[in-house]
Amino acid sequence: MRHSGVGLHQAASGFRTTATSPMPFFADDYAFVVLPPSLSGPHGMTTVVSSSGFVRVSLHSNPARFVIVKKQRTAAILPGESRASRPHRPAQRGWLFAACARRFLCTAGCRNWSGVERMKVLVTGSSGLIGSEAAEHFDRQGHEVVGVDNNMRRVFFGAAGDTLWNLERLKAATKRFQHAALDIRDRAGIEELFRTHRFDLIVHCAAQPSHDKAREIPLLDFEVNALGSVNLLEATRQHSPEAVFVFLSTNKVYGDAPNEIPLEELEKRYDYARPEDFAGVDETCRIDRTLHSLFGASKAAADLVAQEYGRYFNMKVGVFRGGCLAGPSHSGVELHGFLSYLVKVTLAGGTYSVFGYKGKQVRDNIHSHDVVRAIEEFAANPRPGEVYNLGGGRENSVSTLEAIERVEQMTGRKLNWRYVDEARKGDHICYISNLGKFRSHYPKWKITKGLDTILNEIIASERAQMTPSAAR
């Protein structure tokens, strides 16, 4: 049903009840809640309509004895009201209407409002860097979080990539987190998960994340990155079509096209030669007719399918093309996790390899917290099928040589490193994410953690993990 406010008034005006509790009438886009006569009159009631995508409204006079709430974040159509009021707790005789995934839960006499706004959030790759940050973040806010992770990072990278330590940390740090050791390639398992849970937000982080590893396991890489993503998108469409779906893509979908931007070689880094490129690579960069690596290709396939579900089915899907994602919960390995692995080798010893470009290749690094805040901003006001570059921007950019120097200074240790003349296939020489589009759409979001903060947190985390080993 898609009516104007007048049409809705007329549609609902025929509903009356003499019962002692409200009677909800449901439609595809609206809920009509008809109030009993005992609650109509000059003093009326306070109604709170909340949870993901729903507004809170206050009603103090309701002669028509009904409330009409549209299932949109900013829309509420009420008799005698033109806009939603500011949120507040229900009055003593108030009724609370809490939205929960396309249905309303009507509870009488809710004087103390606690936990009613709770969302159900699904996080895939929940033992990884961004997944665990998202799980902790939404758990702290009082939401129910289901995390899907079967420790495939250990399969990809061996014992060094094992994320069980982070899962145990996550369980200890959260209150409402549930873990499911589910493989996203398991269509039946994903289908069952979505049948038994009605999710409000899906944060899809699970992936095979290495472009070097993908050439050894091309079928597994594609199954995880592309097929697994389609499984999740389709399950969302079938069972939680109103949910917000955020897909963590990668800047590798651009392949080596960013290398065509004119560069200048400085003492310790490459940088963009033209003033118009100063802010970095934006979303207009092409994703075809370029060398991606098989990883970049599988992520590009998932990226495009995610966009299509957003645009074709008008689902609330957002795609984030990440730069170098960093933070203390990373299980860094040589094939994935630039800063985490650099710190790990510096502290533990061993030899670090620098691949090509004289060590002057540049990456922009973004803390996992700032990634999750971007997800949160998008979820609050989703734009179906939209794509955003998401990295640390110029202020958090660093070359390999500069990063080595900085980590050595911060740890007080000298890194043993060697230079390999051959660069990784499809690798970027200089990549800085242009954040202009996302900032224009979501002006409340900003980078809150600079490069030194990121490195300090990683160093502290690595030292804490090394302590038990040293004690043994």
BATOR-670847 format. One line per field, with one value per residue (C-alpha): residue number from 1; residue in three letters; z, y, x. Coordinates in steps of 0.5 Angstrom, whole numbers. Last residue first. Layout:
BEGIN
k	(NUM ...)
r	(ala ...)
z	(Z ...)
y	(Y ...)
x	(X ...)
//
This chain:
BEGIN
k	(472 471 470 469 468 467 466 465 464 463 462 461 460 459 458 457 456 455 454 453 452 451 450 449 448 447 446 445 444 443 442 441 440 439 438 437 436 435 434 433 432 431 430 429 428 427 426 425 424 423 422 421 420 419 418 417 416 415 414 413 412 411 410 409 408 407 406 405 404 403 402 401 400 399 398 397 396 395 394 393 392 391 390 389 388 387 386 385 384 383 382 381 380 379 378 377 376 375 374 373 372 371 370 369 368 367 366 365 364 363 362 361 360 359 358 357 356 355 354 353 352 351 350 349 348 347 346 345 344 343 342 341 340 339 338 337 336 335 334 333 332 331 330 329 328 327 326 325 324 323 322 321 320 319 318 317 316 315 314 313 312 311 310 309 308 307 306 305 304 303 302 301 300 299 298 297 296 295 294 293 292 291 290 289 288 287 286 285 284 283 282 281 280 279 278 277 276 275 274 273 272 271 270 269 268 267 266 265 264 263 262 261 260 259 258 257 256 255 254 253 252 251 250 249 248 247 246 245 244 243 242 241 240 239 238 237 236 235 234 233 232 231 230 229 228 227 226 225 224 223 222 221 220 219 218 217 216 215 214 213 212 211 210 209 208 207 206 205 204 203 202 201 200 199 198 197 196 195 194 193 192 191 190 189 188 187 186 185 184 183 182 181 180 179 178 177 176 175 174 173 172 171 170 169 168 167 166 165 164 163 162 161 160 159 158 157 156 155 154 153 152 151 150 149 148 147 146 145 144 143 142 141 140 139 138 137 136 135 134 133 132 131 130 129 128 127 126 125 124 123 122 121 120 119 118 117 116 115 114 113 112 111 110 109 108 107 106 105 104 103 102 101 100 99 98 97 96 95 94 93 92 91 90 89 88 87 86 85 84 83 82 81 80 79 78 77 76 75 74 73 72 71 70 69 68 67 66 65 64 63 62 61 60 59 58 57 56 55 54 53 52 51 50 49 48 47 46 45 44 43 42 41 40 39 38 37 36 35 34 33 32 31 30 29 28 27 26 25 24 23 22 21 20 19 18 17 16 15 14 13 12 11 10 9 8 7 6 5 4 3 2 1)
r	(arg ala ala ser pro thr met gln ala arg glu ser ala ile ile glu asn leu ile thr asp leu gly lys thr ile lys trp lys pro tyr his ser arg phe lys gly leu asn ser ile tyr cys ile his asp gly lys arg ala glu asp val tyr arg trp asn leu lys arg gly thr met gln glu val arg glu ile ala glu leu thr ser val ser asn glu arg gly gly gly leu asn tyr val glu gly pro arg pro asn ala ala phe glu glu ile ala arg val val asp his ser his ile asn asp arg val gln lys gly lys tyr gly phe val ser tyr thr gly gly ala leu thr val lys val leu tyr ser leu phe gly his leu glu val gly ser his ser pro gly ala leu cys gly gly arg phe val gly val lys met asn phe tyr arg gly tyr glu gln ala val leu asp ala ala ala lys ser ala gly phe leu ser his leu thr arg asp ile arg cys thr glu asp val gly ala phe asp glu pro arg ala tyr asp tyr arg lys glu leu glu glu leu pro ile glu asn pro ala asp gly tyr val lys asn thr ser leu phe val phe val ala glu pro ser his gln arg thr ala glu leu leu asn val ser gly leu ala asn val glu phe asp leu leu pro ile glu arg ala lys asp his ser pro gln ala ala cys his val ile leu asp phe arg his thr arg phe leu glu glu ile gly ala arg asp arg ile asp leu ala ala his gln phe arg lys thr ala ala lys leu arg glu leu asn trp leu thr asp gly ala ala gly phe phe val arg arg met asn asn asp val gly val val glu his gly gln arg asp phe his glu ala ala glu ser gly ile leu gly ser ser gly thr val leu val lys met arg glu val gly ser trp asn arg cys gly ala thr cys leu phe arg arg ala cys ala ala phe leu trp gly arg gln ala pro arg his pro arg ser ala arg ser glu gly pro leu ile ala ala thr arg gln lys lys val ile val phe arg ala pro asn ser his leu ser val arg val phe gly ser ser ser val val thr thr met gly his pro gly ser leu ser pro pro leu val val phe ala tyr asp asp ala phe phe pro met pro ser thr ala thr thr arg phe gly ser ala ala gln his leu gly val gly ser his arg met)
z	(57 59 52 49 55 53 46 45 50 45 39 42 45 38 34 39 38 30 30 34 30 24 26 29 29 21 20 20 21 14 11 4 3 7 3 -4 -1 2 -4 -2 -3 -7 -10 -13 -13 -14 -20 -19 -13 -15 -17 -14 -7 -2 5 12 19 23 29 35 39 38 36 32 29 27 24 20 17 16 12 8 6 4 9 8 14 13 5 6 12 7 5 -3 -3 -7 -7 -9 -4 0 7 12 19 16 13 19 23 17 17 25 23 19 24 29 24 24 17 13 6 2 -1 -5 -4 -2 -8 -12 -11 -6 1 5 13 16 23 30 34 35 28 25 29 27 20 20 23 19 12 14 8 5 10 16 20 25 26 33 34 28 21 14 8 3 3 -2 2 -2 1 0 3 -2 -8 -12 -18 -15 -8 -11 -17 -12 -9 -15 -18 -11 -11 -18 -16 -10 -15 -19 -14 -11 -18 -19 -22 -28 -32 -37 -32 -25 -28 -23 -22 -15 -13 -12 -8 -5 -9 -16 -19 -16 -21 -19 -15 -10 -9 -3 1 -3 -8 -14 -18 -20 -26 -25 -29 -23 -21 -26 -23 -21 -19 -15 -11 -7 -3 -2 5 4 8 8 11 13 10 5 12 9 2 0 6 4 -3 -1 4 -1 -7 -2 -1 -8 -10 -4 -1 -8 -12 -7 -6 -14 -15 -9 -11 -15 -9 -4 -7 -8 0 3 3 5 11 12 11 16 16 19 22 22 23 26 25 17 16 20 16 9 11 13 6 2 6 2 8 12 19 26 29 35 39 42 47 53 50 52 54 48 43 47 45 38 38 40 35 29 26 21 24 24 17 12 8 12 19 16 15 22 22 23 23 29 31 35 39 40 47 44 47 43 36 37 40 34 29 32 31 24 22 24 24 29 26 19 18 22 23 27 31 33 40 41 47 51 57 57 64 65 60 62 56 50 43 39 32 25 19 23 30 31 39 40 48 51 56 63 66 60 55 55 50 43 40 36 29 25 22 28 29 27 26 20 22 17 18 19 14 16 16 23 23 30 32 37 32 38 39 44 47 42 42 36 36 29 26 21 26 33 35 36 42 44 49 51 51 55 52 50 47 52 55 48 46 41 34 31 24 21 15 9 7 12 19 23 31 36 42 49 53 48 45 38 32 25 20 21 18 11 11 15 11 4 7 9 2 0 -2 0)
y	(-41 -34 -32 -35 -32 -25 -25 -24 -18 -15 -16 -12 -7 -6 -6 -1 4 3 5 11 13 13 17 15 19 19 23 21 26 29 22 23 28 25 18 22 26 20 19 13 13 8 9 3 -2 -9 -13 -18 -17 -13 -17 -14 -17 -13 -16 -14 -15 -10 -6 -5 1 -1 6 8 1 2 9 7 1 5 10 5 1 8 11 14 16 24 22 18 13 8 7 8 8 4 5 0 2 9 7 12 10 3 8 12 5 2 8 8 0 3 8 3 -2 3 6 6 9 5 8 4 7 0 0 -1 -9 -13 -12 -18 -18 -23 -26 -23 -23 -15 -13 -19 -18 -10 -11 -17 -12 -6 -10 -15 -21 -25 -24 -26 -21 -24 -17 -15 -9 -5 -4 -4 -2 1 -2 -1 -1 -3 -1 -5 -3 -7 -4 -11 -8 -3 -6 -13 -11 -7 -13 -17 -12 -12 -20 -20 -15 -19 -25 -21 -18 -24 -27 -22 -15 -14 -8 -8 -7 -4 3 9 13 11 16 15 20 27 30 27 34 37 32 28 23 21 15 15 15 20 22 19 23 19 20 16 9 5 6 2 -4 -8 -3 -9 -9 -3 -8 -10 -10 -11 -8 -10 -6 -11 -9 -16 -20 -27 -28 -22 -23 -30 -28 -23 -28 -34 -29 -27 -34 -35 -29 -29 -36 -40 -35 -36 -44 -44 -40 -43 -42 -36 -33 -33 -27 -23 -25 -23 -30 -27 -26 -18 -18 -14 -15 -11 -12 -19 -24 -30 -38 -37 -33 -39 -44 -41 -40 -47 -49 -45 -47 -43 -38 -43 -43 -44 -40 -35 -31 -24 -21 -20 -18 -18 -25 -28 -23 -25 -32 -31 -27 -33 -37 -33 -37 -34 -36 -43 -44 -38 -40 -46 -42 -36 -41 -40 -42 -35 -33 -28 -27 -20 -18 -10 -7 -1 -5 -11 -7 -4 -11 -15 -9 -10 -17 -17 -11 -15 -22 -27 -24 -26 -25 -21 -21 -16 -16 -10 -8 -1 -5 -6 -2 3 3 5 0 -1 -5 -8 -8 -12 -9 -13 -12 -14 -12 -5 -3 0 2 4 10 11 13 17 13 15 21 21 28 29 26 31 34 32 33 26 22 20 18 19 19 12 9 4 9 9 11 12 11 14 20 24 23 29 27 24 23 19 15 13 6 4 0 0 5 7 10 12 17 18 22 27 31 24 18 12 9 10 4 6 3 2 2 0 2 -1 -8 -7 -9 -7 -7 -7 -3 -5 -5 -7 -2 -2 2 2 6 12 8 8 15 17 13 17 23 22 20 12 7 0)
x	(112 112 115 108 104 107 107 99 100 106 102 96 100 104 97 94 100 100 93 94 100 96 91 84 78 77 70 63 57 58 54 53 58 63 62 63 69 73 78 82 90 93 100 104 98 99 96 101 106 112 119 125 125 128 130 128 131 127 131 127 125 118 115 122 122 115 116 122 118 112 116 119 113 109 104 97 93 93 91 85 84 80 73 71 64 59 51 46 41 42 42 40 42 45 50 52 53 57 62 62 65 70 72 73 77 82 84 90 92 97 103 109 116 119 123 117 118 116 119 120 120 125 125 124 118 117 119 115 109 109 110 104 99 101 100 95 95 100 105 100 96 91 88 85 89 87 88 84 88 83 76 71 65 58 51 45 38 34 31 31 35 39 41 41 45 50 51 52 57 61 61 64 69 71 72 76 80 82 84 89 86 89 85 80 74 74 74 76 69 69 75 82 86 85 91 89 87 94 97 104 100 105 111 115 121 125 120 118 112 106 101 95 95 97 90 88 92 85 80 76 83 80 76 69 66 58 53 46 40 34 28 28 29 27 28 32 37 37 39 44 47 48 50 56 58 58 63 68 68 66 71 77 76 76 82 86 94 92 88 94 97 91 89 83 79 72 67 66 58 55 47 43 35 36 30 33 31 29 36 40 36 38 45 46 42 47 53 58 58 61 58 61 56 57 52 54 49 54 61 68 69 66 70 77 75 73 80 84 80 83 88 92 99 97 96 94 88 85 87 83 77 76 69 66 58 57 50 49 43 44 45 50 56 54 53 61 63 60 63 70 70 67 72 79 76 73 66 67 60 56 49 45 38 36 35 30 26 32 30 24 22 14 12 5 2 7 5 10 10 12 16 23 21 18 17 10 10 4 4 0 6 9 14 21 23 25 24 17 16 13 6 1 -6 -8 -1 3 10 16 23 26 21 16 10 6 -1 -4 -12 -17 -19 -19 -12 -9 -2 2 9 13 19 21 23 29 32 28 23 16 14 7 5 -2 -8 -9 -15 -19 -17 -14 -20 -23 -19 -13 -13 -6 -5 2 4 8 6 0 -2 -7 -6 -11 -9 -11 -18 -22 -28 -25 -25 -22 -26 -21 -15 -16 -19 -13 -8 -11 -10 -3 -2 -2 3 0)
//
